[in-house]
């Protein structure tokens, strides 16, 4: 590989490291210079079945030899129909009609269009710390960092922001944090966007880029109640938290709340570009035919990969493994927290886990988080930071990860914590 050719790729991609990868298998990446990395990033929560799972690879190869592209306005292909059948087994029965796109941001844009078209209302409520994409409308809906919005004003209007129940940040107990968040949301509906002009509330059931924040259990039911009271649609963005990541098929399953629209992407097809919306038939029929679409949405090869992904997760017990290994990971991180108090919080569901770094005065400590992440890279473990201040390290291993691999990662992390402490 000609490394000098990297200059031909736009520098707008902000790189956590320059790792030139030759191949990947399971939980490991192998570089062109012969190094092996334990990958606890999974392409930002994408390769949930591990890199190049044999059944997913076989499904891609077989479908590529039969039909690569059949545009959805022109032909109906079997993989898309079969994927709807697989999804119907893992989503609530009321979410029985699907639309497919390529990326998470596209799916969010589609969900907003569906909400506006079906309700005849315009405004959208999102939450502080949200990440819904970097396209035109989703940029206005994203509040996790200013970098995603700065320099692109004016943004799409009609987007309003409510507080997310981030108990560690506020320094409150969970009940007080939820009470505050719900109270402020109700105030928003009285002060800035009236219910009769509010089409939808869009929420991440676990905050992603904003810090891997797990909301208290009463939060989503509280949103459902407000939406039902005012005729507002509830849209759950499962782009990063879906497909087994949290130890359930979807993070919303932990609460029992059924949204009006669910947004899916990332882990859906083990690395093939595919995203989707699910809603009721009644809602989808309010969307004018031809008012939304896309050339590549529901690509046959990507759909085949998604079918294999769901089947692998079900038949190989990956969701149960995510729940069990998540407990192992959090327990190990909790032990390190006792030795390294700069880890202010350890939280997460399943294998969507965060370690948040704070200074002794309780201020955020992004430099320490970044220093630790860089040290783990040098030692062969890939981790990513997140959070508005960049002071959170997120743990996103493949759902096939085992206890020995988690222990290997914890050992590297512990050494990186020691290295980072010694360099201050």
C-alpha positions as CSV (number, residue, x, y, z in Angstrom):
1,X,0.0,0.0,0.0
2,X,1.3,3.4,-1.0
3,X,1.0,5.5,2.2
4,X,1.8,8.7,0.3
5,X,-1.5,8.3,-1.6
6,X,-3.3,9.1,1.7
7,X,-3.0,12.7,0.7
8,X,-5.6,12.0,-2.0
9,X,-8.2,11.3,0.6
10,X,-10.0,14.3,2.1
11,X,-8.6,15.4,5.5
12,X,-12.2,16.1,6.6
13,X,-12.1,12.6,8.0
14,X,-10.8,13.1,11.5
15,X,-8.6,10.1,12.3
16,X,-8.1,8.6,15.7
17,X,-5.0,6.9,14.4
18,X,-3.3,6.0,11.1
19,X,-3.6,2.2,11.0
20,X,-3.2,0.7,7.6
21,X,-5.3,-2.5,7.7
22,X,-4.7,-5.5,5.5
23,X,-7.4,-7.8,6.8
24,X,-9.6,-8.5,9.8
25,X,-11.0,-11.6,11.5
26,X,-13.3,-11.8,14.6
27,X,-12.2,-9.3,17.2
28,X,-8.8,-8.5,15.5
29,X,-7.5,-6.2,12.8
30,X,-4.2,-7.0,11.1
31,X,-2.1,-4.2,9.6
32,X,0.0,-4.1,6.5
33,X,3.1,-4.1,8.7
34,X,2.1,-7.3,10.5
35,X,0.7,-5.8,13.7
36,X,-2.4,-7.2,15.3
37,X,-5.0,-5.0,17.1
38,X,-7.7,-6.0,19.4
39,X,-10.6,-4.0,17.9
40,X,-13.0,-2.6,20.5
41,X,-14.4,0.0,18.1
42,X,-16.1,-2.3,15.6
43,X,-16.1,0.5,13.1
44,X,-18.1,2.6,15.6
45,X,-20.6,-0.2,16.5
46,X,-20.9,-1.7,13.1
47,X,-19.3,-5.2,13.0
48,X,-21.3,-6.6,15.8
49,X,-20.9,-10.2,14.5
50,X,-17.1,-9.6,14.4
51,X,-15.0,-8.9,11.4
52,X,-15.7,-11.1,8.3
53,X,-18.0,-13.6,10.0
54,X,-18.0,-16.6,7.7
55,X,-21.8,-16.8,7.4
56,X,-22.1,-13.1,6.6
57,X,-19.2,-13.4,4.1
58,X,-20.8,-16.4,2.4
59,X,-24.2,-14.6,2.2
60,X,-22.5,-11.6,0.5
61,X,-20.6,-13.8,-1.9
62,X,-23.6,-15.8,-2.9
63,X,-25.9,-12.8,-3.4
64,X,-23.2,-10.9,-5.3
65,X,-23.1,-13.7,-7.9
66,X,-26.9,-13.5,-8.3
67,X,-27.9,-9.8,-8.2
68,X,-25.8,-6.9,-6.9
69,X,-28.2,-4.0,-7.5
70,X,-32.0,-4.0,-8.2
71,X,-33.4,-0.5,-7.6
72,X,-36.4,-0.6,-5.4
73,X,-38.6,1.5,-7.6
74,X,-38.0,-0.8,-10.5
75,X,-37.7,-4.4,-9.2
76,X,-38.6,-6.4,-6.1
77,X,-35.8,-8.7,-5.0
78,X,-35.9,-11.6,-2.6
79,X,-33.3,-10.4,0.0
80,X,-35.4,-7.3,0.8
81,X,-38.5,-9.3,1.3
82,X,-36.7,-11.9,3.4
83,X,-35.1,-9.1,5.5
84,X,-38.6,-7.7,6.4
85,X,-39.5,-11.2,7.6
86,X,-36.4,-11.4,9.8
87,X,-37.0,-7.9,11.2
88,X,-40.6,-8.7,12.0
89,X,-39.4,-11.4,14.4
90,X,-37.3,-9.0,16.5
91,X,-39.3,-5.8,16.4
92,X,-42.7,-5.1,18.1
93,X,-45.6,-6.4,15.9
94,X,-47.0,-2.8,15.5
95,X,-43.8,-1.8,13.7
96,X,-44.6,-3.9,10.6
97,X,-43.6,-1.8,7.6
98,X,-40.1,-0.9,6.5
99,X,-38.1,1.6,4.4
100,X,-34.5,1.0,3.7
101,X,-31.6,3.5,3.1
102,X,-27.8,3.4,3.2
103,X,-26.7,5.3,6.3
104,X,-27.9,6.3,9.8
105,X,-28.2,9.9,8.8
106,X,-30.3,9.0,5.8
107,X,-32.7,7.0,8.0
108,X,-33.0,9.9,10.4
109,X,-33.8,12.3,7.6
110,X,-36.4,9.8,6.4
111,X,-38.0,9.4,9.9
112,X,-38.3,13.2,10.1
113,X,-40.0,13.4,6.7
114,X,-42.3,10.6,7.6
115,X,-43.2,12.3,10.9
116,X,-43.9,15.6,9.2
117,X,-45.9,14.0,6.3
118,X,-48.0,11.8,8.6
119,X,-48.9,14.4,11.2
120,X,-49.0,17.6,9.1
121,X,-46.9,19.2,11.8
122,X,-43.4,20.6,11.4
123,X,-41.3,20.8,14.6
124,X,-38.9,18.2,16.0
125,X,-37.6,17.9,19.6
126,X,-34.2,16.3,20.2
127,X,-32.1,16.0,23.4
128,X,-28.9,17.6,24.6
129,X,-25.9,15.5,23.6
130,X,-27.7,13.9,20.7
131,X,-26.0,12.6,17.6
132,X,-28.3,12.0,14.6
133,X,-25.9,12.6,11.7
134,X,-24.1,15.3,9.7
135,X,-26.4,15.8,6.7
136,X,-28.6,18.9,6.3
137,X,-31.4,18.2,8.7
138,X,-29.6,15.8,11.0
139,X,-26.8,18.4,11.6
140,X,-29.4,20.7,13.2
141,X,-30.6,17.7,15.3
142,X,-27.0,16.9,16.5
143,X,-25.9,18.6,19.7
144,X,-23.1,16.4,21.0
145,X,-20.3,18.7,19.7
146,X,-20.2,22.1,18.0
147,X,-17.7,20.8,15.4
148,X,-20.6,19.0,13.6
149,X,-22.5,22.4,13.2
150,X,-20.0,25.2,13.4
151,X,-19.6,27.1,10.1
152,X,-22.7,25.6,8.5
153,X,-25.3,28.1,9.8
154,X,-28.1,28.7,9.2
155,X,-29.3,25.3,10.2
156,X,-32.6,23.7,9.4
157,X,-35.3,25.5,11.6
158,X,-37.9,23.8,13.7
159,X,-35.5,21.8,15.8
160,X,-35.8,22.2,19.6
161,X,-33.5,20.8,22.3
162,X,-34.5,19.3,25.7
163,X,-32.1,18.1,28.4
164,X,-31.2,14.4,28.5
165,X,-31.2,12.7,31.9
166,X,-27.4,12.5,32.4
167,X,-27.3,11.9,36.1
168,X,-23.4,11.8,36.4
169,X,-23.1,15.1,34.6
170,X,-25.7,16.9,36.7
171,X,-24.5,15.2,39.9
172,X,-28.0,14.2,40.9
173,X,-29.7,10.9,41.7
174,X,-31.6,9.2,38.9
175,X,-35.0,10.1,40.1
176,X,-34.2,13.8,40.4
177,X,-32.5,13.8,37.0
178,X,-35.5,12.3,35.2
179,X,-37.9,14.6,37.1
180,X,-35.9,17.6,35.8
181,X,-35.7,16.3,32.2
182,X,-39.4,15.6,32.0
183,X,-40.3,18.9,33.6
184,X,-38.1,20.8,31.2
185,X,-39.5,18.9,28.2
186,X,-43.0,19.9,29.3
187,X,-41.9,23.5,29.7
188,X,-40.4,23.4,26.2
189,X,-43.8,22.3,24.9
190,X,-45.3,25.4,26.6
191,X,-42.6,27.9,25.8
192,X,-41.0,27.1,22.4
193,X,-42.8,24.5,20.4
194,X,-46.5,23.9,21.0
195,X,-47.8,20.3,20.8
196,X,-50.0,21.2,17.9
197,X,-46.9,22.1,15.8
198,X,-44.6,19.4,17.1
199,X,-44.5,16.3,14.9
200,X,-42.1,14.1,16.8
201,X,-39.7,13.6,19.7
202,X,-36.5,11.9,18.6
203,X,-34.4,10.2,21.2
204,X,-31.5,7.8,21.6
205,X,-32.4,5.1,24.1
206,X,-28.7,5.2,25.1
207,X,-26.9,8.4,24.3
208,X,-24.2,7.6,21.8
209,X,-21.7,10.2,20.7
210,X,-22.9,12.3,23.6
211,X,-21.2,10.0,26.1
212,X,-22.8,6.5,26.2
213,X,-25.3,7.7,28.8
214,X,-27.9,5.2,30.0
215,X,-31.1,7.1,31.0
216,X,-32.9,6.0,34.1
217,X,-35.6,3.4,33.4
218,X,-38.5,5.8,33.9
219,X,-37.3,8.2,31.2
220,X,-38.6,6.5,28.0
221,X,-42.0,5.7,29.6
222,X,-42.2,9.4,30.5
223,X,-41.6,10.4,26.9
224,X,-44.2,7.8,25.7
225,X,-46.8,9.3,28.0
226,X,-46.1,12.9,26.9
227,X,-46.3,11.9,23.2
228,X,-49.6,10.0,23.7
229,X,-51.0,12.9,25.6
230,X,-50.3,15.5,22.9
231,X,-50.5,13.4,19.7
232,X,-46.7,13.6,19.1
233,X,-44.8,10.7,17.5
234,X,-42.0,9.1,19.4
235,X,-39.0,8.2,17.3
236,X,-36.3,6.0,18.8
237,X,-32.9,6.3,17.2
238,X,-31.3,2.8,17.5
239,X,-28.5,3.5,15.0
240,X,-25.7,2.8,17.5
241,X,-27.6,0.9,20.2
242,X,-29.5,-1.6,18.1
243,X,-28.9,-5.2,16.9
244,X,-27.8,-6.8,20.2
245,X,-25.4,-4.1,21.3
246,X,-27.0,-3.6,24.7
247,X,-27.8,-7.2,25.4
248,X,-31.2,-7.0,23.9
249,X,-32.1,-6.8,20.2
250,X,-32.8,-3.1,20.7
251,X,-32.0,-0.8,23.7
252,X,-35.7,0.3,23.8
253,X,-36.5,-3.4,24.8
254,X,-35.0,-2.7,28.2
255,X,-37.8,-0.2,28.9
256,X,-40.7,-2.0,27.2
257,X,-41.6,1.2,25.4
258,X,-42.8,0.9,21.8
259,X,-42.1,3.9,19.6
260,X,-44.0,5.0,16.6
261,X,-40.9,4.9,14.4
262,X,-37.6,3.1,15.0
263,X,-34.4,4.0,13.2
264,X,-31.8,1.3,12.5
265,X,-28.3,1.2,10.9
266,X,-24.7,0.4,11.9
267,X,-24.8,-3.2,13.3
268,X,-27.7,-4.1,11.0
269,X,-25.6,-5.7,8.2
270,X,-22.2,-6.3,9.8
271,X,-20.4,-3.6,7.7
272,X,-22.4,-3.4,4.5
273,X,-24.1,0.0,4.1
274,X,-27.7,-0.4,5.1
275,X,-30.1,1.5,7.3
276,X,-33.9,1.3,7.9
277,X,-37.0,2.7,9.4
278,X,-39.8,0.6,10.9
279,X,-43.3,2.0,11.6
280,X,-46.9,0.9,11.4
281,X,-48.5,0.3,8.0
282,X,-51.1,3.0,8.9
283,X,-48.3,5.6,9.4
284,X,-46.4,4.6,6.3
285,X,-49.5,4.9,4.2
286,X,-49.6,8.6,5.0
287,X,-46.3,9.1,3.2
288,X,-47.0,10.2,-0.4
289,X,-45.6,7.7,-2.9
290,X,-42.5,9.1,-4.6
291,X,-41.9,11.8,-2.0
292,X,-39.0,9.8,-0.6
293,X,-36.6,7.3,-2.0
294,X,-33.0,6.5,-2.9
295,X,-31.0,4.8,-5.6
296,X,-29.2,2.3,-3.4
297,X,-31.6,1.9,-0.5
298,X,-32.3,-1.8,0.3
299,X,-29.4,-3.0,-1.9
300,X,-29.6,-6.7,-2.5
301,X,-26.2,-7.6,-1.2
302,X,-26.6,-5.4,1.9
303,X,-30.0,-7.0,2.6
304,X,-28.4,-10.5,2.3
305,X,-25.7,-9.5,4.8
306,X,-28.4,-8.2,7.2
307,X,-30.4,-11.5,7.0
308,X,-27.2,-13.4,7.8
309,X,-26.4,-11.0,10.6
310,X,-29.7,-11.4,12.3
311,X,-29.6,-15.2,12.0
312,X,-26.0,-15.4,13.3
313,X,-27.0,-13.3,16.3
314,X,-30.0,-15.5,17.1
315,X,-28.4,-18.9,16.4
316,X,-25.0,-18.3,17.9
317,X,-26.3,-16.6,21.1
318,X,-24.6,-13.3,20.5
319,X,-27.2,-11.2,22.3
320,X,-26.9,-13.3,25.5
321,X,-23.1,-13.1,25.1
322,X,-23.3,-9.3,24.9
323,X,-25.3,-9.2,28.1
324,X,-22.9,-11.6,29.9
325,X,-19.6,-10.1,28.6
326,X,-20.9,-6.6,29.3
327,X,-21.2,-7.6,33.0
328,X,-17.6,-9.0,32.9
329,X,-16.3,-5.8,31.3
330,X,-18.1,-3.4,33.7
331,X,-16.9,-5.4,36.7
332,X,-13.3,-5.3,35.5
333,X,-13.6,-1.5,34.8
334,X,-15.2,-1.0,38.2
335,X,-12.1,-2.7,39.8
336,X,-9.8,-0.4,37.9
337,X,-11.9,2.6,39.0
338,X,-11.0,1.8,42.6
339,X,-7.3,2.1,41.7
340,X,-7.6,5.0,39.2
341,X,-10.2,7.5,40.6
342,X,-9.8,9.6,37.5
343,X,-12.4,7.1,36.1
344,X,-15.3,9.0,37.5
345,X,-18.0,6.8,36.2
346,X,-18.4,3.3,34.6
347,X,-21.8,2.8,32.9
348,X,-23.5,1.0,30.1
349,X,-25.8,-1.7,28.9
350,X,-24.5,-4.9,27.4
351,X,-21.4,-4.2,25.3
352,X,-22.1,-0.4,25.0
353,X,-20.0,0.7,27.9
354,X,-18.4,4.0,29.0
355,X,-15.6,5.1,31.2
356,X,-15.8,8.8,32.0
357,X,-12.7,10.7,33.1
358,X,-13.0,13.5,35.7
359,X,-10.4,15.6,37.5
360,X,-10.1,15.6,41.3
361,X,-12.2,18.8,41.3
362,X,-15.0,16.9,39.3
363,X,-14.3,18.9,36.1
364,X,-14.1,16.9,32.9
365,X,-10.7,15.5,31.9
366,X,-10.6,15.1,28.1
367,X,-6.7,15.1,28.1
368,X,-6.6,12.1,30.3
369,X,-9.2,10.2,28.2
370,X,-7.3,11.0,25.0
371,X,-4.0,10.1,26.5
372,X,-5.3,6.7,27.7
373,X,-6.9,6.0,24.3
374,X,-3.6,6.8,22.5
375,X,-1.7,4.6,24.9
376,X,-4.0,1.7,24.3
377,X,-3.6,2.1,20.5
378,X,0.2,1.9,20.9
379,X,-0.2,-1.3,22.9
380,X,-2.6,-2.9,20.4
381,X,-6.1,-2.1,21.7
382,X,-8.4,0.2,19.7
383,X,-10.7,2.4,21.7
384,X,-12.6,5.6,20.9
385,X,-13.4,8.6,22.9
386,X,-16.8,10.4,22.9
387,X,-18.8,12.9,24.9
388,X,-19.3,16.6,24.5
389,X,-16.0,17.3,26.2
390,X,-14.2,14.3,24.8
391,X,-13.7,12.9,28.3
392,X,-15.4,9.5,27.8
393,X,-13.8,6.3,26.4
394,X,-16.4,4.1,24.8
395,X,-16.1,0.3,24.7
396,X,-17.7,-1.3,21.7
397,X,-16.3,-4.8,21.2
398,X,-17.8,-7.2,18.8
399,X,-20.6,-9.3,20.3
400,X,-18.5,-12.4,19.8
401,X,-15.9,-11.3,22.3
402,X,-15.0,-13.8,25.0
403,X,-13.8,-13.4,28.6
404,X,-10.1,-13.9,27.7
405,X,-10.2,-11.1,25.1
406,X,-12.0,-8.8,27.6
407,X,-9.3,-9.5,30.1
408,X,-6.6,-8.8,27.5
409,X,-8.2,-5.5,26.8
410,X,-8.5,-4.7,30.6
411,X,-4.8,-5.5,31.1
412,X,-3.8,-3.1,28.3
413,X,-6.2,-0.5,29.6
414,X,-4.7,-0.8,33.1
415,X,-1.2,-0.3,31.7
416,X,-2.4,2.7,29.6
417,X,-3.9,4.3,32.7
418,X,-0.5,3.9,34.5
419,X,1.4,5.3,31.5
420,X,-1.0,8.3,31.2
421,X,-0.7,9.0,34.9
422,X,3.1,9.0,34.8
423,X,3.2,11.5,31.8
424,X,1.3,14.2,33.6
